[in-house]
């Protein structure tokens, strides 16, 4: 079995460093001729968030950092593997301070939560001829094959490629929930079109892995929750400072663990437009109904950005949020 997952590290802070898949939980006992130690599973990486971060267990003479390991099998600590299904089923609570605490089944339950995605219902009858030809080609791919797609959303620090396998393509064709790799590919096409039409200075794009709520915490990890939020806010500030211009807005896809939301951020005017397909009709035109985690990291980021550039001298956050249909 092959199961989509997020790969995390916990030192110096808990954060996601890559997206990939866990391979064959119950079959095989070796990776690169080495036995699989207790507490580790076999994974591969599709997309690296931190390209130059060292691997938990390097492959001697081959792979030492995350970017080196793209396209190969290697070992990852079981407790730092978060399955796509696990994230989607997260139970959210708040502690006595009002901080969001996310409790998820830990990785010891991985075997029971394994997802069989080998069979998908893809409706070929409604496909365009070009898409049907594409589908036929994909069905000839081996499960271990991957297509390397260049990524360019106008951010110099952004990873430059994403690896897409048969799994992700069939997921898209079957109209299942899309992942980070699908969003990045779509944003690359949007940025390409904006560049060709001469409007790239008006639009920016943010990596969903940089801002989304994809963190696994246990109750009592309040410091880690706050640190994770600070890191995501800092990512926004750095992108705004490097790429922000007056009149430029940034498209920011955000995933709360089971649902995609889009916000469009205007950092110089301190306005955020919020688009959520699950919104309440009465929230249209107001700032109500906004995901609280998203609101907090964006409010902090805009306050820091405007303060560091001396755009504002106010001592409190006053970002205007507008929910639109």
N, C-alpha and C positions, 0 to 999 in steps of 0.2 A: 504494500500500500504506500501511497505517496500523499502526504498531507501538507497543505500550505501552512506556513508559520511565520512568526516574527522571532528574530534572534536578538537576545539582550545580553548586556554585560552589567555587572553591578559595581565595578570599581573604576573610577572613584565615585561614580554615581550610577544609579540604575537608569538605563536608557536603552532604546532599541538602536542597534547598529547595522542591521541588515534584514532583508526579507528573503525567504526561501522556502524550502520544503524539508520535511523529515521523511527518510526513506526506510521502508520495510522494517517496522518495529520488531517483528517476530522472526525474521529470517536473516541469516548471515551473522557472523561473529567477528569479522575482521574489516579493517579499513586500511588500504595501502599495506597489506600483509601484517598489520599490527592488530592485536586483539582489542576489542572494544571494552574498555574498563567500566566498572560499575559507575552508574551516575552519568553516563554519556550516551548520546544517540548519534546516528549518522544523518548528516544534513547536507544540502547544497544551497548556495546563495544565488538568487536571481537578481537582487538589487542591493548594492552596498550604500548605506547611509554614511558610514565612516570608513572611507577607503583605506586609510593608512593605520587603522587601529590593529594591534597585534592579535592574532588568533589565540583562543584559549589553549589549544594544543597545536603548535606549528607542525607542518609536514617537512621534515628535514630535507634541505636541498631543493624544495619546491615552493612551499607556501609559508609565508611568515606573517603577512598582513591580510586583512579581509579581501582587499581587491585582488590579491594573488589567487585566492581560493575560488573565485567565480568560475563555475563550470566544472568543478571537481567535488568529489565526496570527501568529507572530513568530519571530525568529531566536535560536538558542542555539549556543554553541560545540560543535562536534562532539565534541571530546575530553572534554566534561563531560556528555555524554548517555550513560546506561547503559541498554541495552536489557533488558527483562524476561528475555529468553532468555539474555542475557549473564550477568546476576546469578545465574540458576538454574544455570548451568554453571560457576560460579566454581571455581577450583582452590585449595584452602586448604593452605598450608604454614606452617611455623613457622621463625623465624629462630633464630640462636644464643642469643637471650635468651628464647626460648619465646613470643615475641609472634606472634600470628596475622598472617600476611601473605596478602592476597588478590590473586591474579594472575588477571586477566581479559583476554580479547581486547580490545584497545583499539578506539576508535570508528572507526579507519580500516577496520575489517572490517565496518562496519555494513551495507554493501550486500549482502555475502555472507550476513549473518545475518538479513536481512529476513524477517519472518514473514507468510505469507499467511493472514489470519484471516477472509477474506470469506465462507468457507463453513464452517459448523459443523454437526455432527450433533446436533440437538436432538430428543429422543424425545418427540413430542407425544402418543403413545398413552397414556402413563402420567401425563399431566398432569391436575391437577384442573381442572374447567371454568373456574374463575376465572383460573387460571394460563394456560390455553390462550387465553382472551380477551386476557389481557395480552400473550402472545406474538404474537398476530395484530396487535395495535396496534404493538408494537415493530418488527415486520417492515415496517411502513409508514413508519418513521422514516428520514430521510436520514442517511447516515453522519456528516454534520457536525453534526447536531442533538444537543443535550444537555439533560438534565433537571437542574434545580438543586434539590438536596435540602438542607433545613436540618439542621445537625449540632449537637447539644447533648449532651455527655457530662459536664456539670457542671464543666468547667474554663474559667475566664474567659478564659484566654489561647489557648484552642483556636480554630482557624479555624471559622467559623460555617456554612459551606456546602461541599458537594462537588458537582462537576459529573459526571454519569454519562451516558455516551453509549451508543449502540446496541451498541458493542463490549463494554462492561462487562456490560450486561444479558444479551446472548447468552452471554457467558462464564459467567455465573451459571447460566443456564437449561441450558447444555450440561454442567453439573457439572464445569467445569474448575477449575483452581486459582484461588481468589479472591484479590483484591487489597486494598490498603489502603482503597479507597472502600467495598467491600462490608463490611469489618470495622467501619468507622466508622458506617455506616448501621445495622448490627445492634446496635452498642453504644448508639446513640442510642435505639433502640426499647427496649433493656434499661433504660436510664436513665429513659426516660419511664414505663415500667411500675413501676420502683422508686419514682419520685416519686408516681405515682398510688396506690400501695399503702402509702405512708408509710414506706418502708424505705431511702430514698435516703441517709440518714445512715450506713447500714451498708455501702454499696457505692460504690466509686469506679472510674473507668475511665481508662486511660492510652492515649494515642495511639500506635499501633504504629510510626509514623514517628519518634517521639521516642526509641524504645529499640532498634529492630531493626537488625540487621547488614545495612546496605544501602550499604556503602562500597567504593569501588574504589581499591585501593592497589597500588603496585609495590614490589618488594623494595627495602629501603633506606629506605622511608617509615615507619620505626618511630615517629618522633615524631608523625606524622600519625595513626597508628593509636591511639596513647596519648591524643592530644588528642581524637580522636573519641569514645573511650570516656569520657573525662572529661566531655565535653559531654552525652553521653547519661545519665551518672550524675547530672549537675547538673539535668537535666530532671526526673528522678525526685525528687530532693531538693526542688526548688521546688514540685512538685505535692503532695508529702506535707505540706510546711509550710503550703501554702495551703488544702488540703482535708482533711488528715488529722485524724481524731479517734480517741480510744481505742475499740477495738472495730471500727473500720472497716477493711475489706480492699479492695485495689485489683486489678481484673482487668487484666492486662498481656499482650496478644497480642504475640508476638515472631516475626519471620521471619528465618531464618538465610540467606536467599537462595533457598531452594527448598522450604521446609517451615515450616508454622505450628506454633508451640508456645504454650501458655497457662501463665502462672504467676500465682498469686493471692498478693499480697504483704500481709502484716500488719505494717506498719512499727513499731507500738508494741511488739508482742511479738517482733519480730525473727524472724519465721517466713515462709518462702516455700513454697507448695504448687506442685508442678511437674507439669504434665499434658502428656504427649507421646504421641501415638498410635503412635509408632515405638519406644517404650521396650522395654527388656528386662524380662521378667517378674520376674527375680530382683532388679530394682532397686526394686520396689514397696515402699513403706514406709521407704525409705532415702534418702540424699542422693546416691546414685550415678547416673551416666548423665546428669547435667545438662550442657547446653550450656555450654562454658567461657566463651565471650564473654558470654552472658547472666548467668552466675553472677558474673563479675567486676564488671560494671557495677551489678548489684543489690547485691552485697555492699558495694561502695564507697559506693553511695547510702545504704544503711541505716546504715552506720557514720557517715557524715557527718550524716545526719538526726538520729540519736540523740545524737551528740556536740553538735551545734548546739543541740538542745533540752535538753541535759544530762540525757537519759534514762539514759545510761550513762557511766561513767568508765573503762571498760576501754580498754586501749591496742591492742587487736587486734580484727579482725573475727571475729565468732562467730555469724553468721547460721545458723539451722537450716533446711535444705532437706529437704523431704519429697516424694518421688516418689509420686504416687497414680495409680490406674488410671482 
